[in-house]
Amino acid sequence: MRNATVVWLLASIALSACGGGSTTGSGDAASTAINSSTTSSSGGSSTITSSSSGSSSSSSSSGSSSGSSSSSSSSSGASTNGGTAFVSFADNLPAAGSNGTDAIPSGAGLEDTSNPDYVIGTGTPASCTSAAVVAAVAAGGVITFNCGSAPVTIQMTATAQMFNNAAPTTIIDGGGLVTLSGMGQRRILYMNTCDQSLVWTTAHCDNQEYPQLTVQNLTFLDGNASNETIPEGGAIYASGGRFKVVNSRFFSNVCASTGPDTAGGAIYAFEEYQSLPVYVVHSTFGGQSTLSNVCSNGGALGSIGVSWTVVNSLLTYNQAVGNGGNPAVAGTPGGGSGGAIYNDGDTMILTIDGSQLSFNQVNSFGSAIFFVSDDLTGSIAITDSTITGNTGGSWYPTYPQISNEPSTPITVTNSDIAD
């Protein structure tokens, strides 16, 4: 268990519910991109384009799905859905979500993006750039894309960072057409209320309500946190505030390959406000053997002290490649637990509804799930789900493929859990 960071607020930092965040001065220059943006004639949103760095390309299908694939999308390129129907992804990669139909908790579904604050692109793939994404995320608010009618991959030449004194709520909606690629070189999206470079806005950054981040109808590809200062969360690192994922896909993201607590090939979460859960709804992690998300622990999802609610999602073919467990066996670097999910900490709840966790792999413990509540107050609830075909590891006191303290309450309803 990693202790929460204790911080104090510098008197010189003014609190702000909204407003422009400063830039870090590296990679894409967010301030430059925003200053050069033009205001569109309708909706009051800004159109952000830049040709200074980063590139995007029109994408046909790359790779093939061993299971079901998403159907064609009729989206025009500007994502404006705000209803309950999930858009399909317009490529032949694995579709978002499982076949589950469980109810989505209040507040966990799609957010309304019909009146965006920023529209990235002007209708062509070339107008959708890394610099524009970085600029929009730094400013916050509702962000959509207009990159044309075909799928597009935006090569992220810098990590998009959320500033804590920008908009209290940020929604990034790819409309089923947009993939953000870390190019195998960097993390794609970073949120951290306790990172001073992103502006401290409260005296309790480890437990503050804002900012809140939603990613939806979006694909994250080839993120890599292995060489980051915080080497966790290959696609997304989300610490503080609130965070949720809806109808999104995560393919071939990686974080550091060793370490007893290093986790989250796709996503790492930490210090969620009032210990409220991270929602993962109708999303896919891996989906086929050539698209595995990989980390020392938690091939797909990793966290310390965070509750998760995973609904109608597919977590397959992810890998925890560390060795030695936690605490690390003498002579080993540690890790290798939680093929799909690594959930460590104190009081926390893991809820899995209508989801499939299969064909994930580990070296140490929990071929599907590693769940250790250090103060023995955590619990697991699994409903209408399938947890089968995960391989490797040991220490399965209650159910196969789930490593947990024997006293951990596990409620299983209408689910298949088997080797």
C-alpha positions in Angstrom: 0.0 0.0 0.0 1.3 3.4 -1.0 0.7 6.2 1.5 -1.3 9.2 0.1 0.8 12.3 -0.5 0.3 15.0 2.1 0.6 18.5 0.7 0.1 22.0 1.8 -1.2 24.9 -0.3 1.2 27.7 -1.2 -0.3 31.1 -0.2 0.6 32.5 -3.6 -1.7 30.1 -5.5 -5.0 31.7 -6.1 -8.0 29.3 -6.2 -10.0 29.3 -9.4 -13.0 27.3 -10.5 -12.2 27.9 -14.1 -9.6 29.7 -16.3 -6.6 29.0 -18.4 -4.0 26.7 -17.1 -0.3 27.4 -17.5 1.8 25.2 -19.7 4.7 23.0 -18.8 6.9 24.3 -21.6 7.7 21.0 -23.1 6.3 19.2 -26.1 3.3 20.8 -27.7 2.9 24.4 -26.6 -0.7 24.6 -25.4 -0.8 28.4 -25.0 0.4 28.9 -28.6 -2.2 26.5 -30.0 -5.1 28.2 -28.1 -4.0 31.7 -29.0 -4.0 30.8 -32.6 -7.4 29.2 -32.5 -10.5 30.7 -34.2 -14.0 30.9 -32.9 -16.6 29.1 -34.9 -19.8 30.8 -36.0 -22.2 28.5 -34.2 -22.5 27.0 -30.7 -19.9 29.3 -29.2 -17.2 26.7 -29.4 -13.6 27.2 -30.5 -12.1 25.3 -33.3 -8.5 24.3 -32.6 -6.2 23.4 -35.3 -2.4 23.4 -35.6 0.2 22.2 -38.1 3.2 23.0 -35.9 3.6 19.5 -34.4 2.0 16.1 -34.4 0.1 14.6 -37.2 -3.0 12.6 -37.8 -3.8 10.1 -40.4 -6.9 8.6 -41.9 -7.2 5.0 -40.8 -8.8 2.0 -42.4 -8.7 -1.2 -40.4 -5.4 -2.1 -38.8 -5.3 -5.5 -37.2 -8.1 -7.9 -37.1 -10.4 -9.0 -34.3 -10.5 -12.5 -33.1 -13.9 -11.8 -31.7 -16.6 -9.4 -32.7 -15.7 -6.2 -34.4 -17.4 -2.9 -34.3 -19.8 -2.0 -37.0 -19.5 1.0 -39.3 -20.4 4.4 -37.8 -22.6 7.0 -39.4 -21.0 9.8 -37.5 -20.0 12.8 -39.6 -16.8 13.3 -37.6 -18.0 15.8 -35.1 -19.0 13.9 -32.0 -22.2 15.5 -30.5 -24.0 12.6 -28.9 -25.4 13.2 -25.5 -27.9 10.4 -25.3 -27.8 6.9 -24.0 -26.9 5.0 -27.2 -23.3 4.1 -27.7 -21.7 4.9 -31.0 -20.0 2.2 -32.9 -16.3 2.4 -33.9 -15.7 2.7 -37.6 -12.9 0.2 -37.9 -12.3 -3.6 -37.7 -10.6 -3.6 -34.3 -12.4 -5.1 -31.3 -15.6 -3.4 -30.5 -16.1 -1.4 -27.2 -17.8 -3.4 -24.4 -18.9 -6.9 -23.7 -22.2 -8.5 -24.5 -23.4 -7.5 -21.0 -26.6 -5.6 -20.6 -26.5 -4.7 -16.9 -27.9 -1.4 -15.7 -25.5 1.5 -15.8 -25.3 3.4 -12.5 -26.6 6.9 -12.3 -23.8 9.3 -13.3 -21.7 6.5 -15.0 -23.1 6.9 -18.6 -22.3 9.1 -21.5 -22.0 12.9 -20.9 -23.7 15.4 -23.2 -21.3 16.8 -25.7 -23.8 18.5 -28.0 -22.5 22.0 -27.1 -18.7 21.6 -27.1 -16.3 24.3 -25.8 -13.6 23.1 -28.2 -13.9 21.3 -31.5 -10.6 19.8 -32.6 -10.2 20.0 -36.4 -12.0 21.5 -39.3 -13.1 18.4 -41.1 -9.9 16.9 -42.3 -7.5 14.4 -40.7 -4.6 16.9 -41.1 -6.4 19.5 -39.0 -6.5 17.2 -36.0 -3.1 17.3 -34.4 -1.3 16.5 -31.2 -0.9 20.2 -30.4 -4.6 20.8 -30.8 -5.4 18.0 -28.4 -2.9 19.2 -25.8 -4.2 22.7 -26.0 -7.9 21.7 -25.6 -7.2 19.4 -22.7 -5.1 22.1 -20.9 -8.1 24.5 -21.3 -10.7 21.9 -20.2 -14.4 21.8 -20.9 -16.3 19.8 -23.4 -14.0 18.6 -26.3 -15.1 17.0 -29.5 -13.4 16.3 -32.8 -14.1 17.1 -36.5 -11.5 15.2 -38.4 -13.6 14.0 -41.3 -15.9 11.0 -41.8 -13.2 8.3 -41.7 -11.4 6.9 -38.6 -8.3 9.0 -37.7 -5.3 8.3 -35.5 -3.7 11.4 -33.9 0.0 10.8 -33.1 0.6 12.4 -29.7 4.0 14.0 -29.7 3.4 15.2 -26.2 1.2 14.0 -23.3 -2.1 15.9 -22.9 -2.2 17.3 -19.3 -5.2 18.6 -17.4 -4.6 21.8 -15.4 -6.4 21.8 -12.0 -7.4 25.5 -12.2 -9.0 25.1 -15.7 -12.5 23.9 -16.2 -14.0 21.9 -13.3 -15.3 19.3 -15.7 -13.6 18.0 -18.9 -15.2 15.6 -21.3 -13.2 14.2 -24.3 -15.5 12.6 -26.9 -14.0 10.9 -29.9 -17.2 10.1 -31.6 -16.1 6.6 -32.4 -13.7 7.8 -35.0 -10.7 9.1 -33.1 -7.7 7.2 -31.8 -5.1 8.9 -29.7 -1.7 7.2 -30.1 1.2 7.5 -27.7 3.4 6.1 -30.5 4.9 3.7 -28.1 6.9 6.6 -26.6 4.7 8.4 -24.0 1.6 8.4 -21.8 -1.4 9.9 -23.7 -3.4 11.6 -20.9 -2.3 12.8 -17.5 -4.4 14.2 -14.6 -3.0 14.8 -11.1 -4.4 17.1 -8.5 -1.3 16.8 -6.4 1.1 17.7 -9.2 2.3 21.3 -8.4 3.2 21.9 -12.1 -0.5 21.5 -12.9 -1.4 24.1 -10.1 -2.5 23.2 -6.6 -6.1 24.4 -6.1 -6.9 23.1 -2.5 -5.0 22.4 0.7 -6.2 18.7 0.3 -5.2 17.7 -3.2 -5.5 14.1 -2.2 -9.3 14.4 -1.7 -10.8 17.2 -3.8 -13.9 17.1 -5.9 -12.6 18.8 -9.0 -11.4 18.5 -11.7 -13.5 15.7 -13.1 -12.6 13.9 -16.3 -14.7 11.7 -18.7 -13.3 10.0 -21.8 -15.9 8.5 -24.1 -16.2 7.1 -27.6 -12.4 7.2 -27.9 -9.6 4.8 -28.5 -6.2 4.9 -26.8 -3.4 3.1 -28.6 0.3 2.5 -27.9 0.6 4.6 -24.7 3.8 4.0 -22.8 4.5 5.2 -19.3 7.6 3.1 -18.8 10.0 6.0 -18.9 7.7 8.6 -17.2 8.5 10.0 -13.7 5.4 8.1 -12.6 5.8 4.9 -14.6 2.1 3.8 -14.2 -0.9 4.2 -16.4 0.3 3.6 -19.9 -2.6 5.4 -21.6 -4.1 7.4 -18.7 -2.9 8.4 -15.2 -5.8 9.8 -13.2 -5.2 11.0 -9.6 -7.6 13.1 -7.6 -11.0 14.5 -8.5 -13.2 12.1 -10.4 -12.6 10.0 -13.5 -14.7 7.7 -15.7 -14.4 5.9 -19.0 -17.4 5.2 -21.2 -17.6 3.3 -24.5 -13.8 3.5 -25.1 -11.1 1.1 -26.1 -7.5 0.6 -25.0 -5.0 -1.3 -27.1 -1.3 -2.0 -26.7 -0.6 0.3 -23.9 2.2 -0.4 -21.5 3.8 0.8 -18.2 6.9 -0.2 -16.4 7.5 -4.0 -16.4 8.7 -4.4 -12.8 7.8 -3.3 -9.3 5.5 -4.6 -6.6 3.0 -1.7 -6.9 3.7 -0.5 -10.4 0.4 -1.1 -12.2 -2.1 -0.2 -14.9 -1.0 -1.0 -18.4 -3.9 1.0 -19.7 -5.2 3.1 -16.7 -3.9 3.9 -13.2 -6.1 5.6 -10.7 -5.3 7.1 -7.3 -6.9 9.3 -4.7 -10.4 9.5 -6.0 -12.6 12.1 -4.3 -14.3 10.7 -1.1 -13.3 7.2 -2.3 -16.1 7.3 -4.9 -15.6 4.7 -7.6 -13.9 5.0 -11.0 -16.6 4.0 -13.5 -15.6 1.9 -16.5 -18.6 1.4 -18.7 -19.0 -0.5 -22.0 -15.3 -0.4 -22.8 -12.7 -2.8 -24.1 -9.1 -3.5 -22.9 -7.1 -5.7 -25.1 -9.7 -7.7 -27.0 -7.3 -9.8 -28.9 -3.9 -11.3 -28.3 -2.0 -8.8 -30.5 -3.5 -5.8 -28.6 -2.5 -6.7 -25.0 -2.1 -4.0 -22.4 0.9 -4.8 -20.3 2.4 -3.7 -17.0 4.2 -5.1 -14.0 0.8 -5.5 -12.4 -2.7 -4.9 -13.6 -2.4 -5.4 -17.3 -5.5 -3.3 -17.9 -6.4 -1.4 -14.6 -4.3 -0.6 -11.6 -4.8 1.4 -8.5 -4.0 2.0 -4.8 -6.9 2.7 -2.5 -9.4 3.1 -5.3 -12.9 1.6 -5.8 -13.9 0.5 -9.3 -17.2 -0.2 -10.9 -16.8 -2.1 -14.2 -19.9 -2.5 -16.2 -20.5 -4.3 -19.5 -16.8 -4.2 -20.3 -14.3 -6.6 -21.9 -10.9 -7.1 -20.3 -9.1 -9.8 -22.3 -5.5 -10.8 -23.3 -3.9 -8.3 -20.8 -0.7 -9.2 -19.0 1.0 -8.6 -15.7 4.6 -9.3 -16.5 6.5 -8.5 -13.2 7.9 -11.2 -11.0 8.0 -11.7 -7.3 4.6 -10.4 -6.1 4.0 -7.8 -3.4 5.9 -7.6 -1.1 8.6 -8.7 -3.6 10.2 -12.1 -2.9 13.9 -11.6 -2.1 16.0 -11.4 -5.2 13.1 -10.4 -7.4 11.9 -7.0 -8.7 8.3 -7.6 -7.6 5.1 -7.6 -9.5 3.3 -9.9 -11.8 -0.1 -9.8 -10.2 -3.6 -9.0 -11.6 -3.8 -10.0 -15.2 -6.8 -7.6 -15.8 -7.1 -5.7 -12.5 -4.7 -4.8 -9.7 -6.6 -3.4 -6.8 -4.6 -2.7 -3.6 -5.2 -0.4 -0.6 -7.5 -0.2 2.4 -11.3 0.4 2.2 -12.3 -0.2 -1.4 -15.0 -1.9 -3.4 -14.6 -3.7 -6.7 -17.8 -4.1 -8.6 -18.0 -6.1 -11.8 -21.3 -6.2 -13.7 -22.0 -7.8 -17.1 -18.3 -8.0 -17.9 -15.9 -10.6 -19.3 -12.3 -11.1 -17.9 -10.7 -13.8 -19.9 -7.3 -14.9 -21.4 -5.3 -12.5 -19.2 -1.9 -13.7 -17.9 0.2 -13.3 -14.8 3.5 -14.5 -13.3 2.7 -14.2 -9.6 -0.9 -13.8 -8.3 -4.4 -13.2 -9.5 -4.6 -14.3 -13.2 -7.7 -12.2 -13.5 -7.9 -10.0 -10.4 -5.5 -9.2 -7.6 -7.5 -7.6 -4.7 -5.8 -7.0 -1.3 -7.5 -4.7 1.2 -4.7 -4.0 3.7 -7.1 -3.2 6.6 -9.5 -6.0 5.6 -12.4 -3.7 5.0 -12.7 -4.1 1.2 -15.2 -6.3 -0.7 -15.9 -7.6 -4.2 -19.2 -8.0 -6.0 -19.5 -9.9 -9.3 -22.8 -10.1 -11.2 -23.7 -11.5 -14.6 -20.0 -11.8 -15.5 -17.6 -14.4 -16.9 -14.1 -14.9 -15.5 -12.5 -17.8 -17.3 -9.4 -18.8 -19.2 -7.0 -16.6 -17.3 -3.6 -18.2 -16.7 -0.7 -18.2 -14.4 -0.2 -17.3 -10.7 -1.2 -18.9 -7.5 -2.9 -18.0 -4.1 -6.6 -18.5 -4.9 -8.2 -19.0 -1.5 -11.9 -18.4 -2.5 -12.3 -18.5 -6.3 -10.0 -19.5 -9.1 -8.3 -16.6 -10.9 -9.0 -14.1 -8.0 -6.2 -13.5 -5.4 -7.6 -11.9 -2.2 -7.3 -12.1 1.6 -9.4 -15.1 2.6 -11.6 -12.9 4.8 -12.6 -10.6 1.9 -16.3 -10.7 1.3 -17.0 -11.8 -2.3 -20.6 -11.8 -3.6 -21.1 -13.7 -6.9 -24.4 -13.6 -8.7 -25.2 -15.4 -12.0 -21.6 -15.5 -13.0 -19.1 -18.1 -14.3 -15.8 -18.2 -12.5 -13.7 -21.1 -13.5 -10.2 -22.2 -14.6 
